[in-house]
C-alpha cells in the first residue's frame, strides 16, 4: 500500500491564460483531481528570458513547438542579456475539490546556441548557472539534470512535504 497511489495519465487539460505558473498549476490540479476522482499531481513549466521581461514564460511550450530551440535562441540575438530562469510548479491535489498544495523549483541559467544531445524541448539551449563547464541540460546525464533542474527541485519539495504529511494523507485515503 503506497502513500499516494499515482498513475501517469496523458491528458491535455485546458489552461487558463495567465503568466503565473502557480495559478495555472493550481487550476489544472483542481480540474485533474475532479476528472480522476482522486489525488492528482500536475505540473506547469515556464522559461523566462530576462531580456524579454520574463516571456515566453508559461507559453514556452507553444514557442518551442513553433520555433524549436534554434528559433528560441534567435529571439535573444538582439539582446546582450541571455540569462533565463526555468520554473517548474507542481500542484498536488490530495482529493477532488481540495485546495492544491504548490511546490515551485527554479533554475537560473543562460541561453546558448543549440547543442545536440539527450533530453527534450529547450534542453539543448539552456545552461544552468551551476553546471560544470557551461554544459546544457541536453549534454547532462539524467542524474545530473535531475540534481540541477527546476523540475528536480520541485519534486524534492513535494517528496519532503509528503513525508511530513504522511499521517494526514493516510487518513484521507482511508476516508477518515
TABEL-V750464 format. One record per residue. N is the residue number from 1. SS is DSSP state (H for helix, E for strand, C for the rest). PHI is phi in whole degrees, -180 to 180 (NA if undefined). Layout:
{{N SS PHI} {N SS PHI}}
This chain:
{{1 C NA} {2 C -97} {3 C -62} {4 C -132} {5 C -85} {6 C -103} {7 C -125} {8 C -91} {9 C -122} {10 C -96} {11 C -130} {12 C -89} {13 C -81} {14 C -65} {15 C -114} {16 C -67} {17 C -84} {18 C -158} {19 C -95} {20 C -93} {21 H -62} {22 H -66} {23 H -66} {24 H -64} {25 H -62} {26 H -62} {27 H -63} {28 H -65} {29 H -66} {30 H -61} {31 H -66} {32 H -65} {33 H -65} {34 H -69} {35 H -65} {36 H -82} {37 C 54} {38 C -179} {39 C -59} {40 E -151} {41 E -125} {42 E -128} {43 E -133} {44 E -135} {45 E -119} {46 E -134} {47 E -128} {48 E -105} {49 E -87} {50 H -59} {51 H -63} {52 H -105} {53 C 65} {54 C 99} {55 C -83} {56 E -75} {57 E 57} {58 C -72} {59 C -88} {60 H -58} {61 H -59} {62 H -70} {63 H -63} {64 H -63} {65 H -61} {66 H -85} {67 H -98} {68 H 63} {69 H -64} {70 H -62} {71 H -65} {72 H -62} {73 H -60} {74 H -65} {75 H -57} {76 C -90} {77 C -57} {78 C -83} {79 C -114} {80 C -78} {81 C -83} {82 C -106} {83 E -74} {84 E -152} {85 E -128} {86 E -92} {87 E -130} {88 E -126} {89 E -114} {90 E -98} {91 E -122} {92 E -107} {93 E -108} {94 C -70} {95 C -165} {96 C -55} {97 C 72} {98 C -78} {99 C -73} {100 C -65} {101 E -101} {102 E -108} {103 E -135} {104 E -122} {105 E -114} {106 E -126} {107 E -145} {108 E -84} {109 E -168} {110 E -131} {111 E -91} {112 C -127} {113 C -59} {114 C -56} {115 C -122} {116 C -62} {117 C 166} {118 C -88} {119 C 94} {120 C -152} {121 H 56} {122 H -92} {123 H -55} {124 H -76} {125 H -118} {126 E -109} {127 E -109} {128 E -64} {129 C -57} {130 C -89} {131 C -78} {132 C -82} {133 C 74} {134 C 53} {135 C -95} {136 E -76} {137 H -55} {138 H -67} {139 H -94} {140 C -89} {141 C -71} {142 H -59} {143 H -64} {144 H -63} {145 H -63} {146 H -62} {147 H -68} {148 H -97} {149 C -72} {150 H -58} {151 H -67} {152 H -58} {153 H -65} {154 H -66} {155 H -64} {156 H -65} {157 H -62} {158 H -63} {159 H -61} {160 H -62} {161 H -63} {162 H -59} {163 H -63} {164 H -76} {165 C -117} {166 H -58} {167 H -62} {168 H -65} {169 H -69} {170 H -60} {171 H -62} {172 H -62} {173 H -67} {174 C -88} {175 C 81} {176 C -92}}
